Amino acid sequence: MNKVEEFEGLRPLLFSIAYRILGSVSEAEDAVQETWLRFDGSATRPTSTKAFLSATVTRISIDVLRSARVRREEYVGPWFPEPLLSDPYQDPARAVELADSVSMAALLLLERLSPLERAVFVLREVFAFGFDEVATAVGRSEAACRQLLVRARRHMEAGRPRFEADRRERQELATRFFDALKDGDVGALRNLLAADVQLVGDGGGKAPRLAKAVMGAENVARLLGTVFPWLLRIDVSFELHEVNGQPGAVFRERDGKVLQTLVLDVLDGQIQAIRAVINPDKLGHLGPVGDAWAVDREVRQARRRST
């Protein structure tokens, strides 16, 4: 194979590594593109193209993450990863690890790690790279990488998310949830929510968002049952879709532009958390982005007219 063919064959893996380190689709794509430029500009062919490209995209992602940390500390409101509708890399032997590691909950846990810890954890625990390959990728000794992994595992195990194992059951519950949402059925919504459920939105100061997280089944059910039927009245629609490997939906305004994503954490037959990404900067990779402020104004006007 020539360079282009080799690179394209490994592109899904490279993106998946970068996304888990960065939590950003756009930054991961940029890291992959920079990896290609370095590979294309190299005068020598590596012994292992996979090892070379994986190490390169990891080092680039670590550098990007270090600078991104400052921006995230100054972020307005809760920060969530950019929603990912489908992971391009598939490996049946690592299916569980791949699915768990791309969830919103897991990516938020990874934010607690240092860039080096995060990279080592992703390469070793998610993609099963050997310690020699991990050491080369992060520029540390194998012994140092083992210590980094121990620390990373400790952080991750302390808050490791748990999800409903049966995918069919998760999807069935999500379908019931979105049916109740469409109908504004507060009682049905309440029955699907865990008692301590959380509803959190990420607007980044660039879209209408919740002033703070809404807690508890009663509060969440009433808010959702009140707001979403009004969205449907002004022709906002939603399509069920897996978001970061979990059941969710993509919401669009009347002309099809993306307004937000919603993702559900499901465990023990109940919804434990609901996360909405409304920041337009995080939705562009899903298609043209709508004006959430305009939709919010239209809903308010419609509610005023009705009363």
C-alpha positions as CSV (number, residue, x, y, z in Angstrom):
1,M,0.0,0.0,0.0
2,N,1.1,3.6,-0.6
3,K,1.1,6.2,2.2
4,V,-2.4,7.4,1.6
5,E,-3.9,3.9,1.7
6,E,-2.0,3.0,4.8
7,F,-3.1,6.2,6.5
8,E,-6.8,6.0,5.5
9,G,-6.9,2.4,6.8
10,L,-5.8,3.6,10.2
11,R,-7.8,6.9,10.2
12,P,-10.7,5.5,12.3
13,L,-8.3,4.3,15.0
14,L,-6.4,7.6,15.1
15,F,-9.6,9.6,15.4
16,S,-10.9,7.3,18.1
17,I,-7.7,7.7,20.1
18,A,-7.7,11.5,19.7
19,Y,-11.4,11.9,20.5
20,R,-11.0,10.0,23.8
21,I,-8.0,12.1,24.8
22,L,-9.6,15.4,23.8
23,G,-13.3,15.0,24.1
24,S,-13.7,17.1,21.0
25,V,-14.7,16.0,17.5
26,S,-13.2,19.1,15.8
27,E,-9.9,19.0,17.7
28,A,-9.6,15.2,17.1
29,E,-10.1,15.7,13.4
30,D,-7.4,18.5,13.4
31,A,-5.1,16.2,15.3
32,V,-5.6,13.4,12.7
33,Q,-5.0,15.9,9.9
34,E,-1.7,17.1,11.6
35,T,-0.7,13.5,12.0
36,W,-1.1,12.9,8.2
37,L,1.0,16.0,7.4
38,R,3.8,14.7,9.6
39,F,3.6,11.2,8.1
40,D,3.4,12.6,4.6
41,G,6.4,14.8,5.2
42,S,8.6,12.1,6.7
43,A,11.3,10.9,4.4
44,T,11.5,7.4,5.9
45,R,8.9,4.8,6.3
46,P,8.4,3.5,9.9
47,T,8.8,-0.1,10.8
48,S,5.2,-0.1,12.1
49,T,3.0,2.5,10.5
50,K,0.3,1.8,13.1
51,A,2.7,2.4,16.0
52,F,4.1,5.5,14.4
53,L,0.8,7.1,13.6
54,S,-0.7,6.2,17.0
55,A,2.2,7.7,18.8
56,T,2.1,10.8,16.6
57,V,-1.6,11.5,17.1
58,T,-1.3,10.8,20.9
59,R,1.5,13.4,21.3
60,I,-0.4,16.0,19.2
61,S,-3.5,15.3,21.3
62,I,-1.6,15.7,24.6
63,D,-0.3,19.1,23.5
64,V,-3.7,20.2,22.4
65,L,-5.3,19.0,25.7
66,R,-2.8,21.0,27.7
67,S,-3.8,24.2,26.1
68,A,-7.5,23.3,26.1
69,R,-7.4,22.8,29.9
70,V,-7.1,26.6,30.4
71,R,-10.1,27.3,28.1
72,R,-12.2,24.7,29.9
73,E,-11.4,26.2,33.3
74,E,-12.8,29.5,32.1
75,Y,-15.8,27.8,30.4
76,V,-19.2,29.3,31.1
77,G,-21.4,26.7,32.9
78,P,-20.9,22.9,32.8
79,W,-18.5,21.6,30.1
80,F,-19.5,18.4,28.2
81,P,-17.6,16.7,25.4
82,E,-18.7,17.3,21.8
83,P,-21.4,14.7,21.0
84,L,-20.3,11.8,18.9
85,L,-23.0,9.9,17.0
86,S,-20.9,7.0,15.8
87,D,-17.4,5.9,16.6
88,P,-15.6,5.1,13.3
89,Y,-13.3,2.5,14.9
90,Q,-14.7,-0.9,15.6
91,D,-13.0,-3.9,17.2
92,P,-15.2,-6.8,18.3
93,A,-12.5,-7.9,20.8
94,R,-12.6,-4.5,22.5
95,A,-16.3,-3.7,22.0
96,V,-17.2,-3.2,25.7
97,E,-14.1,-1.1,26.4
98,L,-14.7,1.1,23.3
99,A,-18.4,1.6,24.1
100,D,-17.8,2.5,27.8
101,S,-14.9,4.8,27.1
102,V,-16.8,7.0,24.7
103,S,-19.8,7.7,26.9
104,M,-20.3,11.2,28.2
105,A,-20.0,10.0,31.8
106,A,-16.6,8.3,31.1
107,L,-15.3,11.2,29.1
108,L,-16.2,13.5,32.0
109,L,-14.3,11.2,34.4
110,L,-11.3,11.3,32.0
111,E,-11.3,15.1,32.5
112,R,-10.1,14.5,36.0
113,L,-6.8,13.0,34.8
114,S,-3.7,14.8,33.8
115,P,-3.0,14.8,30.0
116,L,-0.4,12.1,30.4
117,E,-2.5,9.9,32.6
118,R,-5.4,10.3,30.2
119,A,-3.3,9.3,27.2
120,V,-1.8,6.3,29.0
121,F,-5.2,5.1,30.2
122,V,-6.8,5.4,26.7
123,L,-3.9,3.6,24.9
124,R,-3.6,0.8,27.4
125,E,-7.1,0.3,28.9
126,V,-9.2,1.1,25.8
127,F,-7.1,0.1,22.9
128,A,-4.8,-2.5,24.6
129,F,-1.5,-1.1,23.4
130,G,1.6,-2.7,24.9
131,F,3.5,-0.8,27.5
132,D,6.4,-0.4,25.1
133,E,4.1,1.3,22.6
134,V,2.5,3.5,25.2
135,A,5.9,4.5,26.5
136,T,7.0,5.5,23.0
137,A,3.8,7.4,22.4
138,V,3.9,9.6,25.6
139,G,7.7,9.9,25.8
140,R,8.1,8.2,29.2
141,S,9.7,5.0,30.4
142,E,7.6,1.9,30.7
143,A,7.9,2.0,34.5
144,A,6.6,5.6,34.5
145,C,3.7,4.6,32.3
146,R,2.8,1.8,34.7
147,Q,2.7,4.3,37.5
148,L,0.6,6.7,35.4
149,L,-1.8,3.9,34.7
150,V,-2.2,3.0,38.4
151,R,-3.1,6.6,39.2
152,A,-5.5,6.9,36.3
153,R,-7.2,3.6,37.2
154,R,-7.6,4.8,40.7
155,H,-9.4,8.0,39.6
156,M,-11.5,6.2,37.1
157,E,-12.6,3.4,39.4
158,A,-13.7,5.9,42.0
159,G,-16.4,7.2,39.8
160,R,-16.7,4.7,37.0
161,P,-20.1,5.0,35.3
162,R,-22.4,2.0,35.2
163,F,-24.9,1.5,32.5
164,E,-27.7,-0.9,31.6
165,A,-26.0,-3.9,30.0
166,D,-28.9,-4.8,27.8
167,R,-28.8,-2.5,24.8
168,R,-32.4,-3.4,23.8
169,E,-33.7,-2.6,27.2
170,R,-32.0,0.8,27.1
171,Q,-33.4,1.6,23.8
172,E,-36.9,0.6,24.8
173,L,-36.8,2.8,27.9
174,A,-35.4,5.7,25.8
175,T,-38.3,5.2,23.3
176,R,-40.8,5.4,26.2
177,F,-39.0,8.5,27.6
178,F,-39.1,10.4,24.3
179,D,-42.8,9.4,23.7
180,A,-43.7,10.8,27.1
181,L,-41.6,13.9,26.3
182,K,-43.5,14.5,23.1
183,D,-46.8,14.2,24.9
184,G,-45.7,16.3,27.9
185,D,-46.8,13.4,30.1
186,V,-45.3,14.4,33.5
187,G,-46.4,11.3,35.2
188,A,-45.0,9.0,32.6
189,L,-41.7,10.9,32.7
190,R,-41.5,10.7,36.5
191,N,-41.9,7.0,36.4
192,L,-38.9,6.6,34.1
193,L,-36.6,8.7,36.2
194,A,-34.4,7.7,39.1
195,A,-35.3,9.6,42.3
196,D,-32.0,11.5,42.2
197,V,-31.9,12.0,38.5
198,Q,-29.9,15.1,37.2
199,L,-30.7,17.2,34.1
200,V,-27.7,19.3,33.0
201,G,-27.2,21.5,30.0
202,D,-24.0,22.7,28.3
203,G,-24.6,26.0,26.5
204,G,-21.2,27.5,27.0
205,G,-22.8,31.0,27.3
206,K,-23.7,30.8,23.6
207,A,-27.2,29.3,23.9
208,P,-30.1,29.3,26.4
209,R,-29.3,26.9,29.2
210,L,-30.5,25.9,32.6
211,A,-29.3,28.3,35.3
212,K,-28.1,25.2,37.2
213,A,-28.5,21.5,37.2
214,V,-32.1,20.3,37.9
215,M,-32.2,17.6,40.5
216,G,-34.9,15.0,41.4
217,A,-37.5,13.1,39.4
218,E,-40.3,15.5,40.2
219,N,-38.5,18.6,39.2
220,V,-37.0,17.1,36.1
221,A,-40.3,15.6,34.9
222,R,-42.1,18.9,35.4
223,L,-39.5,20.9,33.6
224,L,-39.3,18.5,30.7
225,G,-43.1,18.0,30.5
226,T,-43.6,21.8,30.4
227,V,-40.9,22.9,28.0
228,F,-40.7,20.3,25.3
229,P,-44.3,20.2,24.1
230,W,-43.9,23.9,23.4
231,L,-40.9,23.2,21.2
232,L,-42.9,20.7,19.2
233,R,-45.7,23.3,18.7
234,I,-43.2,25.6,16.9
235,D,-42.1,22.7,14.7
236,V,-39.0,21.6,16.5
237,S,-38.5,17.9,15.9
238,F,-36.2,15.2,17.2
239,E,-34.8,12.0,15.9
240,L,-33.7,9.1,18.2
241,H,-30.0,8.4,17.9
242,E,-27.2,6.9,19.9
243,V,-25.1,9.7,21.3
244,N,-21.7,8.7,22.6
245,G,-22.8,5.1,22.7
246,Q,-25.9,5.8,24.9
247,P,-29.5,6.3,23.9
248,G,-30.3,9.9,23.0
249,A,-31.7,12.2,20.3
250,V,-30.8,15.1,18.0
251,F,-33.2,18.0,18.1
252,R,-33.7,20.2,15.0
253,E,-35.6,23.4,14.2
254,R,-38.2,23.5,11.5
255,D,-35.7,24.0,8.7
256,G,-33.6,20.9,9.8
257,K,-30.8,22.8,11.5
258,V,-29.4,21.2,14.7
259,L,-30.4,22.7,18.0
260,Q,-29.1,20.3,20.6
261,T,-28.4,16.7,21.5
262,L,-29.8,14.9,24.5
263,V,-28.3,11.8,25.9
264,L,-29.6,9.5,28.7
265,D,-27.6,7.4,31.3
266,V,-29.7,4.3,32.0
267,L,-29.2,1.9,34.9
268,D,-31.5,-0.5,36.7
269,G,-34.4,0.3,34.4
270,Q,-34.3,4.0,35.2
271,I,-32.8,7.2,33.8
272,Q,-30.0,8.3,36.1
273,A,-28.8,11.4,34.2
274,I,-29.9,13.6,31.2
275,R,-27.3,15.7,29.5
276,A,-28.0,18.3,26.8
277,V,-25.4,19.9,24.6
278,I,-26.7,23.2,23.3
279,N,-23.5,25.1,22.6
280,P,-23.5,25.7,18.9
281,D,-19.7,25.5,18.7
282,K,-20.0,21.8,19.7
283,L,-22.7,20.9,17.1
284,G,-21.3,22.0,13.8
285,H,-20.0,18.6,12.9
286,L,-23.6,17.3,12.9
287,G,-24.7,19.7,10.2
288,P,-25.9,23.3,9.9
289,V,-26.6,24.7,13.4
290,G,-29.8,26.6,14.2
291,D,-30.4,29.7,16.4
292,A,-31.3,28.4,19.8
293,W,-31.9,32.0,21.1
294,A,-34.5,32.6,18.4
295,V,-36.2,29.3,19.2
296,D,-36.3,30.3,22.9
297,R,-37.9,33.6,22.0
298,E,-40.5,32.0,19.8
299,V,-41.4,29.5,22.6
300,R,-41.7,32.4,25.1
301,Q,-43.9,34.3,22.7
302,A,-46.1,31.3,22.1
303,R,-46.6,30.7,25.8
304,R,-47.5,34.3,26.4
305,R,-50.1,34.3,23.6
306,S,-51.6,31.1,25.1
307,T,-52.1,32.7,28.5
